[in-house]
Amino acid sequence: MVMSLTACGGKKEKVEKQEVDVTIDQIKLGEDYTDIKADLKFLTHKTDVVDTTFKGYVEEFQKMYPNINVEYEGITNYADDITTRLTTGDWGDICMIPMTVDKDELGNYFAALGEKEKLSEIYEGKFLEAYSYEDTSYGVPSMANVQGVVYNKAVFEDAGITEVPKTPDEFLDALQKIKDNTDAIPLYTNFAAGWTMTAWDAYIDGGATGDPDFAYEGLTKGENPFSDRGDGTGPYAVYNTLYEAVKRGLTEEDPTTTDWEGSKGMLNSGKIGCMALGSWSLVQMQQAGDNADDIGYMAFPITVDGKQYIAAGGDYNYGINCNSSTDNQIAAMCYIKWLLEESGFAQGEGGLSAVIGAEMPDALAALEGVELVVNNPAPSEDVNLFNDVNNESELGINVSGAIPKEIVEEATAGTKTMEDMVNEWNEKWTAAQESNGITY
């Protein structure tokens, strides 16, 4: 959650809001509202499966709810386009909620799905935090990701790497072995795609510190959070790993020529050693060629007091337009509930289901000995504080990938050291903190 809608799309136009008394936890699939009629428009970032996987979901859902039609619209530049479209109020019925919506504005755009406490009896409570406000939940994550590194096990083996690296130094040593002993690109940045670079931002809090309170206490309100902690942990350790990899020539030769779609097959076939991506990428890499068994997933290589952690958090959340008709809102709840509890979408994507007690995908079950850490939310009086500081600093953490992009550019050009950039980030962050009333 980073910027407010008003900062990037203007005030929401006046559209009549429809109040609905039904909540998603009250619905019994296949028993309630089976005769309801509705035509739903669903805006999604998953453009590649609109006519395949999602079409199949609709067909299966209609066996239970034959009078509910669902039309998916895939949006390529999703984060920007959905932010603009939300301001009209007339964008459709279901969408994946963008990170640009402040918590205290959720009710102006989305229908309440239920009380957070009640929904937490069905769905993991910590995964509901991001899109809940004053004990009301407006979104439920389509799945939850862990934030690690997807890699080719065969390439690692051929390079002579016998154990998964657990520290930045071990990781860089492993990349060097790949370069020296194989023909694979050790670490593929996917720089040209842009959005892929935000994966590095996702490592810097709980996963890099083991502290679920670091996102608020250490980053949002912390003093100079990007400085070197001296122990191979925290934001500096994450970003410096990327800097050193690029500086040492352990990435692709020209980052401006990377190819996101092509990289999937390259990792599958052993032309790439690893990539920094959330666990959602695992299945895509496995399906990109004939070597699915070679694709593995590891925690980001940071160890805190002898233990590894991996950050877990919700992916895009399903949200329902509060301006849709009553029948459409109820029908949308039925479809979202079916997606969450019956479709198998999360497991099929290699993610964690938001449903309590759901089975963990096999590939993630291999993360034995690694502890999942979910960031604790900011206190209610500061729900938008990170958004405000991040937006004003223009560092774009988890949104634009500005920091990782700068690292690749500067490590390639050799014009700025890591320390130069860290000092600039801390200055910008501190100025934004002070502007928002944060003192040490």
N, C-alpha and C positions, 0 to 999 in steps of 0.2 A: 504494500500500500504506500504510494509515494506522492502523487500529486492530486490536487482537487480538480474536479471536472470544470469548475469555473476558471481554473488557471489555464485550461487548454481547450475548452469547448464552449464557454459562455454559459449563461444562465439557462436552466431548463425551461422550455416553453410550456405554457399552461395547457395541460390536458387533464380531463376529469379522472380522478383516482377512484378505482373501484375497491370497496372493502369486502373481504371474503372472510367468513367465520371458520372455514375449514383449515386445518393444519395438516402438514404432511404426515405427522406421526399418527394421526387419527385414521388415515385411510387404510383399508384392508384391500390389498390388491386382488383383483378378480372377484371381489364381493361388492365393493362400494362403487357407485357411479358407472356401472358397466353400460348403462344406456345413454350416458351423456354424449352429446354431439359437439364437436369442435374441430376447427381447422387451425392448426398451430404453425407458426413460423419460428424456426429455431436457428439463431445465428451462432456459427461455430468457427473456431480457428483451425479445425481439423479438415482442411480442404481436400486432403488426399483420400479420405474414406467416405465422403458424402454419398457417393453413388454405389458404394460397396457395403462396408460394414454397417454404416448407419441406415442404409436402405433395408438391410436385413433385420436390424433392430426394430424398425417400424413395422415390418411384416410380422415379426414375432409378437410385438406388443398388441397389434390389432387382432390377434387371436383371442386376446383377453378383453380389449376395448375396440371393437370393430368400427365404432363411429367417431373415433378420434384420428384425424389425419395429421401427420407431421411432415412439414416441408423444411428441409435443411437448406440453409444458405451459407456456403463457405466463404470466408473473407480472408484474403491473403495478408493484407496489412491490418491484422485484426485489432491490435492494441490501440492504434490511432483512429481507425474508422469507427470502432464501436463506441469510443469515447464521444465522438462527434454525434453519432446517431442517437445515443442515449438522451442527449439534450432535447431532442424533438418530442420524446415521450411516445412516439408512434413508430416503433422500430420492429415490432414483432411481439412474440410471447415469451420465448425462452432465450437466454444467451448465457455465455460464459462471462461472469462478472469481471470487468477489467480492474486492474490495480489502481486505476486513477480515481476511484470513488472513495471519498473519505467515509469513515464509519458513521459519523453523525448525519451523513447525507443518504445512507442506504435506503431508508424508508421513503425518500422522495422519488426513488427510481424502481424499487423492487418490492414485491409482495412479501409480507412476513410468512415464513414457512412454519413457524412455531416458536414456543419458548425454548431457549437454549437448554435449560435443565431437562425438559421433556425429550428433546431431540437427542440429548446426550445419553439417553437410555438405549438408543438404537445406533447412533453414530458416535465415533470417537470425539469426545468433548473438546480436546485441544485442537482438533482439525476444524472445529466450528468457530474458533475464536476470531479468525480473520474477518469474517463477514457477519458478525453478531454485534449488536449494539443495545445497551441497556437490557440485557437478558433476552433479546429477541434475535432470532437467526434469520437472515435474509438469503443465505447461500449455504449449500452443502458441496464439498469438493467432489468432483467427478472421480478423483482418486487422490492418493497421496504419493509423493515421490520421496525418495531419499537422494541426497546430493553427493554423488561420488564420481568415479571415473569408469567409463566403459572401455574394455580393452580386449585385445586378441590374445588368448592364452597361448596359442601356438607360436606367435611371434615372440612372446616373453620367454617361452621355453627354448626356442631356437637361439635366442640371444644369450642364453645361459643364466637367466634370472630364475632362481629356485624358490624364492619366497616373494610374496606380494610386498612391495615397499610400504613402510609405515611412517616414514618421516620425509620431509622435503629433500634432504640430502640423499637418502636411499632412492627416492623417486628419480632424482636427477642422475644418479649413478646408473639406474636401470635404463633410463632413456639413452644414456651414452653407450651402454652395452648394445642396445638395439641398433644404434647408428653404426657402431663398430662391427657388429657381427651379422647383420641382416641387411636387406635392401629396403626395409620398411621405413617410412617416415615415423620417427619415434612418437612425437606428439603433434597432432593435427589441430590447429587452432580454430578452423572454420571462421576466420576473421572476416571474410568478405560478406558472410551472411548477416553479420551485425548482431542480431538477437541472440545468437549462440554464445556470444561473449558474456552474457549476463550469468552464465553458469558459475563463473568465478566469483561473482558477488554472493552467490548462494552458499558458499563455503565458509564465509568469514565470521559467522557468529557462533551458534552452538556447536557446530561440527568442528570448528577450529579452536574452541576453548573448553568444550565440555560443560559449559555454563548456560542453562536455559534462560538466565536473566541478562546475559551479555548484550543481546540485541537492544535492550532498553537501557540498562545501567552502564554498559561499557561502550556502546556505539552511539546511541541517540544522545545520551547525557554525559558520556565519558570524555575525559580530557585527552586530546590528541590521540584518537583511537587507532590511527594508521601507523603509529610509531612502532619500531622494532621492540618486541617484548623481551628479546634476548634468549628465549627458550624454544624457538621453533614453533610457536603457536600464535593464534590470533590473525587479524587481517593482514598484517605485514608478511607473515610466513606464507600465506596463500598467494598474495600478489607477487611476492618476490620469487616464488616458484615459477610462475609464468615468465617473469622478467629474465630469470637465469636460463630457462629453457630456450627462449628466443635468442638471447645474447650468445649462448653457447652453440647455436646452430642445430638445436635438437627439434626444430619444428620445420614446416614446409619452407622451401627456399623463398617464395614470394607470397606473403599472406594475402595480398590483394587478389590473388587468383584462385583462392580456395573455392570449392564447389560442395555445398551442403548435400545435395541429393547424391552426387557422385561419391561423397565420403562414406556413405553407408556401405556401398559395395566394396570400397577400398579397404575398410576395416574388416569386413567379412572375409575378404580374400587374402588378407595378410599384408596389404600394401601400406597399412597404417598400424602402428602399435597401440595407440590409445587416444581417447578424446575426453575432454572435460564436459560431461553432460549429465543431467539428471537421469534417474532410473527409468523414466518414461522412454528413453532412447533405446533401451536394451532390446526390446522386441523388434524394433525397426531394424537394428543392426543384424539381428539373427535372421530376419526375413529377407535380407538384401543379397543373399547368395546361398551357396551350398554348404556353408561351414558354420551353421548355427551353434554347434557344440563348442566351437572355438571362442565364442563370445562370452566374456565374463564381466563381472562388476565388482569393483572394490571401493572401499572407503577412501576419501581424499587422504593423501599420505601425511597426516599430522597425528602425533601421539602426545597426549596430555598426562603427565605423571604416570607413564607406563600403560596408559589405556587409550584405545581409539574410540572416537565417537563419529556418528554420521547424522547429519541434520535431516530431519523428516518434517514434511509440511504439505499442506494441501496444494494440489494443482488448481487450475481454473475451477471456480465454483459455479454450479448451476444457479441461475437466478431467474425469477419470473417477473414480467412487466406488471407493475402495480396498476397500470392503466388499461390492461386487457380486461375483457368482459369477465363477469363472475364465472361463467361456464368455462371460458378459456383458461382462467387461473386454476380452477379445480382440475381440468383435464391436464394442464401442464404439471401439476403436482403429481398426478397419477403417473405420467410418463417419466418424470424425474425419479420418482420412487422406484419405478420398474427398472430404470437404468442403474440406479444405485444397488438394488437388491437382487435383481434377476438377470441382468444382461451379461454379467461377467466382464464388463468393459475394463475395470481396473486391472484385474488379473491378466486379461488379454494384452494390456499395454505394458505389462511388467511393473505395475505400480501396486501400492497398498490400497485395499478397499477402505472406504470410510466407515463401513459397517463393522460394528464390534464383533470380534470373534471370527472374521473372515480369514480364509487361508492365505498365507504369504506365498508369493510366487517362488518357484524353486530357485531361480537365479539369485534372489535376494536372501533366501534362506541360507545361502552359502556364506553370508556375512557373519560367520560364527565368531563370537567373542567381541563384536563391535556393538556398542550401545547406541540405541536410537535416542536422539535428543530433540525435543520440540520446543521452540522458543516460547517463553511465557509472554502473554500480552502485556502491553503497557497498562498502567492504571487508567481508570475511566476518564480522569481529568486530562490525560495526556494521549488520548487515542489517536490524535492526528499529529502528534509532535514529530515523530520520525518523518512523516510525509512533508511537514513544513520545513524541517531542517534540510532534508535531502533535496527537496525542490529548490530551495533558496541557494544551496551550495552548488547546484548544477553538476553534482557528481553522479547523479542518475543511478544510484545503487539499486539493483534488481529491476531496473527499467530500461535504461539506454546502453548499459555496458560501457559507459564513458571511461571508467578507470581501466578495465582490462584492455580496451581499445588503445588508450594512450600508452599503456605498458608495451604492447606489441609494436606500436609505431616508434616509440622512443628507444626500445631495445634494438630494433632493426636499424634505426638511423644512428644510434649512439650519441644523440645530442643531449639527453638528460640521464642522470644516474637515478637509481631507485630512491636514493635519499633526496634528490632534488624534487622528485614527484611527491614523495611522502610529505615533505615540508609544505608543498603547495596544497595538497589535499587537506592537511591539518589546518592550514590557514583558512581555507574556504569553509571547512566544517565549523571551525571555531567562530568565525564571523556569523555564520547562519545560526549557530547555537545562541550566541549573544543577542542576535536580532529577535530570537524567539524566547528570550528570558531565561536561558540556561546559564547558571553560574556554577563555579566549582567550589 
